[in-house]
Amino acid sequence: MTIAEGEALPDLELAGADGAKVSLRSFVGKPFVLYFYSKDDTTGCTREAQDFSALAADFATAGVAVLGVSPDTPAKHAKFTTKYDLTVPLASDEDHVVMEAFGVWIEKSMYGRTYMGVERSTFLFAADGTLARRWGKVRVAGHAEQVLAAAKSLA
């Protein structure tokens, strides 16, 4: 399953870095960026979190909320956030329910081994909660800036 452009933000919950529940539907009412990444403290994922954090004030000024999601635990997110002074909130999807709903928990292969993992993806929702844009197989360099530009066009 995947969310298509024009479809509504699903009513799903995640665990925040502090362990508190985060409802996706709670973001309806303002534009919302939801980005999925593989693992805390890896090169590409760290860069992506730093890039979104560097633009956090710009997203906030535009009235756009941002949330990063990976299968890591809330405790790992808390350490990751502290280690890199991240300002964008992170949430955990340890059981992959949200990732499966968004179609980003996929079969991957490396060195002849097949396994399940996260396809780095970003979803931009309009204030009414409908999907405005999706980026799949994201390349980190310049991505946060692209998302900010698209988000500003919604605000």
N, C-alpha and C positions, 0 to 999 in steps of 0.2 A: 504494500500500500504506500502511497505517497500523496502529499497534499498538492493539488494543482492550483495554478493561478486563478484567483476569483473565489476559491473555497475558503471557508471560515477556519479560523484558528481553533484547533480541537480543545476540548475541555479535559486537559491532562495535567497531572502534577509531577513535580520533580522535587528533589531535596536540595536546598541551598547549601552553600559552604558552611553555614552555621547549623545545618541539620533541619532547619525549619522548612515546611512545605511551601513550594512556589507553584501557584496555579497559573498556567499559561493564559487562561481567560482573564486573569486579573490585569493583563496588559492592554486589553481592549479599551479604547478611548484615546489612544495616542499611537503614533507609528511605533513599530516594535521590530527589532532585529534579533533573530534567534540564530546563533551560529553553532555548528556541531564540529567537534574536533576529536582526535583519537585519544590523546594521552597528555596529562600534565607533565611538564618538565622535559619535553622532547623539543628538539630544535625548531621545527616548523610550528608546532602548537604554541610554544613559548613566544615566538615572534608574532604570531597572530594575536595572542592575548595582549602582548605589549602594544601592538599597533592599535587595537581597539581601545586599550586604556589610554594611549597617547591622544586619541581623538574623543575621549569620553566627554570632555567639556563641550566640544563642538556638537556631539550628538545631543547632549542635554540642552544646549542652547536652541537646537532645532526641535526640541520636544520629543526626542526619539529615545526610547528605552532600548538597552542592549543586554542580552543574556547569552553567555557561552555555556555549552553543554558537552560533557564527555561521560564515559562510563566510570570515571574515577570516583572514589568515595568523597563524601563531604570533608573528611579529615585531610585527604590529599589536596583537595581544592584550597582549604584554608592555608596549608603550608605553601602551596604554589603561589597563592595570592600574596602572602607575606614575603616570600623569597624574592619576588620580582616587583613588589609594590604595585600590584595590579589594581585598577580602579573599576574595572568592569566586573559585575557579579557573575559568578559561575554556579552551575547547578549540576547535580549528579543524576545519571540515568543508569544505575547499576544493573537493572534488569532489562534494559534496552527497549522498554515499552514505547517511549516517546520516539526513540530513534527508528523503531520499526514503523510507527505511524507516519513518520516523515520520509520513510524510504531510504534512510541513510545508514542503516545497519545492514551491510551487504557482505556477500562472499567475496573474499579477496584471495590473491595468491602471491607468494613470494618464494623464490628459489625452489619451485616445484611443490610447495606446501600450500594447501588450501585452508583458509580459516575465515571466521567472521570478524568483521571490523567496521569502523566508522569511515564513511566517505565524507571527507571534509566538505561541508556544505553550509550555505547561509540562506536564510529565509527572511524576507522583508514583508511585514504585514502593515497594511494601512490602518488608520485610526478605527475604522469600523470592524477590524478583525479579519479582513479578507487578505489572502496572499496577493501581494502586488508583484513580487519578483523572487525568483529562486536562482541561486548560483550553485552549481554542482561541480565536483572535482576541482575545488578552489585551489588556485596558486596563491600563496600568501603575499608575495610582494605586490604592494599597491592595492590589495583587496579591500582593506578597511576604508581607504579613501574612496574607492568605487561605491561601496555600500553607503557611505556618508552622503555622497553626491546624489545617489538614488533616493535616499531617505529624505533629504532636504526637498526634493521635488514633491514629496507627499505632504510635507508639513505646511 
